Amino acid sequence: MSEIRNRQWRVARYPASNEPISSALFEWVENSVPEPSDNQFVVKTLYLAPGPALRGYLDPNHKQFLGNVPVGEVMRGRGIGVILSSKNPDYAVGEYFVGSLGWQDYSVQHPRGKEFVFSTKKISAPLRPLSLELGILGQSGATAYFGVLEAGRIKAGDNVLVSAAAGGVGSAAGQIARIKGAAKVVGLASTDKKCQWLVDTLGFDAAINYKTADLSHQLAEEFPKGIDLFFDSVGGDILNTGLAHISLNARVALCGFIATDYDPHANIGPINYRNLLYQRATMQGFIVFDYWERFAEAEQALRQWHSTGELVFCEDLSDGLEKMPQAVEDLFAGNNSGVKICRVNDEPA
């Protein structure tokens, strides 16, 4: 019988300015499956969920959150797996674990403090498919939950705009806004197919293809009284255009700025920021990790909404660890609908 090997993607080099993520940045290697030391356990990766933060991990000057990944190291990646072997009494073989597993089949893990509950935890009551824990029942869902409820301070009757609405967080944010009593939820997406999916499958009231529409005109049509809550993950021109249409006492929740995130020339802020003053509006950035003490609240609500069918499960699935660079490239190109997921190994029966 052939030896089981640990397949890995390691960082070979950092990208040049504005170079897209591709397999050219990584080196494919195979090693022996690691063994746990005292208090450690080994996790077999089942699913990985690439996210926009991965671009920062490949930036030599990136200092935020976890910092960058050194050249030669396994590429960082959040995933869910099953515990294969353990020398920790609190983590048993066969239990499921969510954490930073990396782009590999097997990883050595250890317990973290309660402040890491968002990103590192044992799954006590897993649902199938297990990838749900990386999407609407996990960090993507929690980001949408706290963004809409806390940064966005949603109120019943709000008129809500969601950018990047077909992405993992945006698709959940729009649904949560609807669940919490929004009068109207409009999503922005990059294709007509995605727009139709937002309306037909996720229950958005309307969707706008921002690449083909006159966005300012369309927002005026959809929001004649203004946007009460703007959940933005894009920044750039879309944020600027949205700010021109906010209502009195509007709230803008800043979840990300992928349109300008790694553009070295994007140093000019939104011209329409003055509308924040005119409309006595607020714009607040937020990070999901700020709410780790309330994760149980988010998890309970998300599971309840999922069980009743109010929160629709949606993911864009790739198959095989070898597809991870392409999965990330697709994510940044906006080719996904829902949470981008890569299945690394099959779920246990």
Secondary structure, DSSP 8 states (H G I E B T S, - for coil): ----EEEEEEE-----TT----GGGEEEEEEE-----TT-EEEEEEEE---THHHHHT-TT--STT----TTSB---EEEEEEEEES-TTS-TT-EEEEE--SBSEEEE----GGGTTTSEEESS--SSGGGGGTTTSHHHHHHHHIIIIIS---TT-EEEETTTTBHHHHHHHHHHHHTT-SEEEEEESSHHHHHHHHHTT--SEEEETTTS-HHHHHHHH-TT-EEEEEES--HHHHHHHHTTEEEEEEEEE---TTTTT-TT-----GGGHHHHHTT-EEEE--GGGGGGGHHHHHHHHHHHHHHTSS---EEEEESGGGHHHHHHHHHTT--SBEEEEE-S----
